[in-house]
């Protein structure tokens, strides 16, 4: 019913516009086409200036109203993100200046050079010098911005610092899974054929690899150390996902069968960010920036940025994924094979 009313409203709007245009035609016929044209020309010129002023006021008001509440106003929460923000502001200043100058000239010229009996239009076919300038200057400027952006992109997705914290993040419809190396600092091998969530191995870890025996698996929540580089090794188990870290200004595709990497260095703990934003419920989020199915909206994770002491205390309480898998397998076996007492009870019941 709501859709029906929306369609009716849209049709009525078109009908009103059509009737107004027809009425304008009749008025122009009665007044005379030239007189009606001059009058409408003045009205359109005035509306151009009014639209320009209202548009600029609207841009300023919306910025004042909504800017304080977005992540951009709080600043980046990683060292790499500070560079991204700097590049972003540079692009905004350049493109914003061009936008305002061209829009003011566009509407200003439409008003200033409206039709007049005292002025004859000048036919100006082209000017090679002007065309070269307005083509080459934007091209060179954008090329410089792209080169600088690519420089940092290759840096952040390249080799991480040697002391970086290593974390593997795996996406699937519709959740994130984290894996941390144990004391050996090495992540064990994986094999997609070994994936079996019911048996406690949702990531397909190869238990035959000795390096995998002390790995820690944690779903949904990622724990990282403040002021320490974090290297993410990114996987996907089904379709293309995208690890989006908006507060840190980082993102990277998770592609099935093709691990990708990136690193970032958080500079504020979660506790400090709650104070900085004035939001006691603030959490760093992991979002999926690639449409991945009907449950895409719900694919969310949390990043907990803590001190090194807090991280070590948390990690000591984590059970290796291998032990969890053993417990899950044992539990599955117990459920599949009923206890001896239950079997005896069933036999006695049958005899009766």
C-alpha positions in Angstrom: 0.0 0.0 0.0 2.9 2.4 0.8 4.4 1.7 -2.6 1.1 2.4 -4.3 0.8 5.8 -2.6 4.4 6.7 -3.5 3.7 5.9 -7.2 0.5 8.0 -7.0 2.3 11.0 -5.5 5.0 10.8 -8.2 2.4 10.7 -10.9 0.6 13.7 -9.4 3.9 15.7 -9.3 4.5 15.0 -13.0 0.9 16.0 -13.7 1.2 19.3 -11.9 4.5 20.1 -13.7 2.9 19.3 -17.1 -0.1 21.5 -16.3 2.2 24.4 -15.3 4.2 24.1 -18.5 1.0 24.1 -20.6 -0.3 27.2 -18.7 3.0 28.9 -19.4 2.6 28.2 -23.1 -0.9 29.8 -23.1 0.4 32.8 -21.2 3.2 33.3 -23.7 0.8 33.2 -26.6 -1.5 35.8 -25.0 1.4 38.1 -24.1 3.4 37.6 -27.2 6.4 35.2 -27.4 9.1 37.9 -27.3 7.7 39.7 -24.2 7.1 36.3 -22.4 10.6 35.2 -23.3 12.2 38.4 -21.8 10.1 38.1 -18.6 10.9 34.4 -18.1 14.6 35.2 -18.8 14.7 37.7 -15.9 13.0 35.2 -13.6 15.4 32.5 -14.6 18.4 34.8 -14.0 17.1 35.7 -10.5 16.5 32.0 -9.7 20.0 31.1 -10.8 21.5 33.5 -8.2 19.0 32.4 -5.6 19.8 28.7 -6.2 23.6 29.5 -6.0 23.2 31.3 -2.6 20.8 28.7 -1.1 23.1 25.9 -2.4 26.2 27.4 -0.8 24.3 28.0 2.5 23.0 24.5 2.4 26.5 23.0 1.9 27.8 25.1 4.9 24.8 24.1 7.1 25.0 20.4 6.3 28.7 20.4 7.0 28.2 22.2 10.3 25.3 19.8 11.3 26.8 16.4 10.3 30.6 16.8 10.2 31.2 16.6 14.0 29.5 13.2 14.2 31.5 11.3 11.6 34.7 9.4 11.8 36.6 12.0 9.7 36.1 14.7 12.3 37.7 12.5 15.0 40.9 11.9 13.0 42.5 8.6 12.0 43.2 6.0 14.7 46.4 4.7 13.0 49.7 6.2 11.8 49.0 5.0 8.3 45.5 6.5 8.5 47.0 10.0 9.3 48.7 9.9 5.9 45.5 8.8 4.2 43.6 11.7 5.9 46.3 14.2 4.8 46.0 13.0 1.2 42.2 13.1 1.5 42.3 16.7 2.8 44.7 17.7 0.0 42.3 16.3 -2.6 39.3 18.0 -0.9 41.0 21.4 -0.9 42.0 21.1 -4.6 38.7 19.7 -5.9 36.6 21.8 -3.5 38.3 25.1 -4.6 37.7 24.2 -8.2 34.0 23.2 -7.5 33.2 26.5 -5.7 35.0 28.7 -8.3 33.3 26.9 -11.3 29.8 26.9 -9.7 30.0 30.6 -8.8 31.1 31.4 -12.3 28.5 29.2 -13.9 25.5 30.7 -12.1 27.0 34.2 -12.0 27.5 34.1 -15.8 24.0 32.8 -16.3 22.7 35.9 -14.5 25.1 38.5 -15.8 24.9 37.5 -19.5 21.2 36.8 -19.7 19.5 38.0 -22.9 19.5 41.8 -23.5 18.4 43.9 -26.5 21.5 46.0 -25.9 24.0 43.2 -26.3 24.8 40.9 -29.1 26.0 37.4 -28.5 29.6 36.7 -29.5 30.3 33.5 -31.3 33.6 32.1 -29.9 34.4 28.8 -31.6 37.4 27.6 -29.7 40.8 28.6 -28.2 43.6 26.1 -28.4 45.6 27.7 -25.6 42.7 27.7 -23.2 41.7 24.1 -24.1 45.3 23.0 -23.5 45.4 24.7 -20.1 42.1 23.4 -18.8 43.0 19.9 -20.0 46.6 19.6 -19.0 46.4 21.3 -15.5 43.7 18.9 -14.1 45.4 15.9 -15.8 48.8 16.7 -14.2 47.3 17.5 -10.8 45.3 14.2 -10.7 48.3 12.3 -11.9 50.4 13.6 -9.0 47.7 12.8 -6.5 47.4 9.2 -7.9 51.1 8.7 -7.9 51.4 9.8 -4.2 48.4 7.6 -3.3 49.8 4.6 -5.1 53.1 5.1 -3.3 51.5 4.8 0.1 49.2 2.0 -1.1 52.1 -0.2 -2.1 53.8 0.7 1.2 50.8 -0.3 3.4 50.1 -3.5 1.5 53.8 -4.4 1.2 56.2 -5.9 3.7 55.2 -5.1 7.3 57.8 -4.0 9.9 59.7 -7.0 11.4 58.2 -6.5 14.9 54.6 -6.4 13.6 51.9 -8.4 15.4 50.7 -11.1 13.0 47.0 -11.9 12.8 45.1 -13.9 10.2 41.5 -12.8 9.4 39.2 -15.0 7.4 35.8 -13.9 6.1 32.8 -16.1 5.2 29.1 -15.5 4.8 28.6 -13.7 7.2 31.3 -13.4 9.9 35.0 -12.8 10.5 37.4 -15.3 12.1 40.8 -14.4 13.6 43.8 -16.6 14.2 46.9 -15.7 16.2 50.2 -17.6 16.2 51.4 -19.1 19.4 54.8 -18.8 21.1 56.6 -19.8 17.9 55.2 -16.7 16.1 54.3 -18.8 13.1 50.8 -19.5 11.7 50.3 -23.2 10.8 49.3 -24.5 7.4 45.7 -24.5 6.3 43.8 -26.7 3.9 40.3 -25.9 2.8 39.5 -29.6 2.6 39.9 -29.9 6.3 37.3 -27.2 7.1 34.8 -28.7 9.5 33.1 -26.3 12.0 31.3 -29.2 13.7 34.6 -30.8 14.6 36.1 -27.6 15.9 38.1 -26.7 12.8 36.1 -23.9 11.0 39.3 -22.5 9.4 40.6 -25.8 7.9 43.9 -25.8 10.0 46.2 -28.7 9.3 46.9 -30.2 12.6 49.7 -32.3 11.2 51.8 -29.1 10.9 53.5 -28.7 14.3 53.4 -24.9 13.9 49.6 -25.0 14.0 49.3 -26.8 17.4 49.6 -23.5 19.4 47.6 -21.2 17.1 44.7 -19.4 18.8 41.3 -19.0 17.0 39.0 -16.2 18.1 35.7 -15.4 16.2 34.4 -11.9 15.6 36.8 -9.9 17.9 40.4 -8.9 17.0 42.8 -7.9 19.8 45.7 -5.7 18.9 48.4 -3.8 20.8 48.5 0.0 20.7 51.5 1.7 19.0 52.6 -1.6 17.5 52.3 -2.5 13.8 49.7 -5.1 13.0 50.1 -7.3 9.9 46.8 -8.8 8.6 46.9 -11.9 6.5 43.4 -11.9 4.8 41.5 -15.0 3.5 38.0 -15.7 2.3 36.2 -19.1 2.4 33.4 -18.5 -0.1 32.9 -15.2 -2.0 34.9 -11.9 -2.2 34.7 -10.0 1.0 36.5 -6.8 2.0 38.2 -6.1 5.4 37.1 -2.5 6.1 38.7 -0.7 9.1 37.1 2.8 8.8 38.5 4.2 12.0 42.0 3.2 10.8 41.4 4.3 7.2 42.4 0.9 5.9 40.7 -1.7 3.7 41.6 -4.8 1.6 39.8 -7.4 -0.4 39.4 -10.9 0.9 39.7 -13.1 -2.2 39.0 -16.9 -2.2 42.2 -18.8 -2.8 44.4 -15.7 -2.9 45.7 -14.4 0.5 46.1 -10.6 0.7 48.0 -8.5 3.3 48.1 -5.1 4.8 49.4 -3.5 8.0 48.5 -0.6 10.2 49.6 0.8 13.5 46.9 1.8 16.0 47.6 4.9 18.0 44.6 5.1 20.4 43.3 2.3 22.7 39.6 1.6 22.6 39.4 3.2 26.1 41.1 6.4 24.8 38.9 6.5 21.8 35.8 6.3 24.0 37.0 9.4 25.8 38.1 11.1 22.5 34.6 10.7 20.9 32.6 11.1 24.1 30.9 7.9 23.4 31.1 5.3 26.2 29.8 2.6 23.8 32.4 3.2 21.0 34.1 0.2 19.4 36.4 -0.1 16.5 34.6 -1.9 13.8 35.5 -4.4 11.1 33.0 -4.1 8.3 32.7 -5.8 5.0 33.1 -3.2 2.2 32.2 -5.6 -0.6 28.6 -6.7 -1.2 28.7 -10.4 -0.4 25.2 -11.6 -0.2 21.9 -11.1 1.6 23.5 -11.0 5.0 26.2 -8.5 4.0 24.8 -5.9 6.4 25.3 -8.1 9.4 29.0 -9.0 8.7 30.6 -7.1 11.5 33.6 -7.6 13.8 35.2 -5.7 16.6 38.8 -4.5 17.1 39.9 -4.1 20.7 43.0 -1.9 20.9 44.7 -2.5 24.3 48.0 -2.0 26.0 50.7 -4.7 25.7 50.1 -5.9 29.3 46.4 -6.2 28.7 47.0 -8.1 25.5 49.4 -10.6 27.2 46.9 -11.1 30.0 44.1 -11.8 27.5 46.3 -14.1 25.4 47.3 -16.2 28.4 43.6 -17.1 28.9 43.1 -18.3 25.3 43.0 -22.0 24.6 44.9 -23.2 21.5 42.6 -24.0 18.6 44.0 -27.6 18.5 42.8 -28.3 22.0 39.4 -26.8 21.2 39.2 -29.1 18.2 40.1 -32.1 20.3 37.3 -31.3 22.8 34.8 -30.7 20.0 35.7 -34.0 18.4 35.4 -35.8 21.7 32.0 -34.2 22.3 30.8 -35.2 18.9 31.9 -38.8 19.5 30.0 -38.9 22.8 26.9 -37.5 21.1 27.1 -40.1 18.3 27.7 -43.1 20.6 25.3 -43.3 23.6 26.7 -44.2 27.0 26.8 -47.8 28.1 24.2 -47.2 30.8 21.7 -45.8 28.3 22.2 -48.9 26.1 21.5 -51.2 29.0 18.4 -49.3 30.0 17.1 -49.5 26.4 17.7 -53.3 26.3 15.8 -53.8 29.5 12.9 -51.7 28.2 12.8 -53.9 25.0 12.8 -57.1 27.1 9.8 -55.9 29.1 
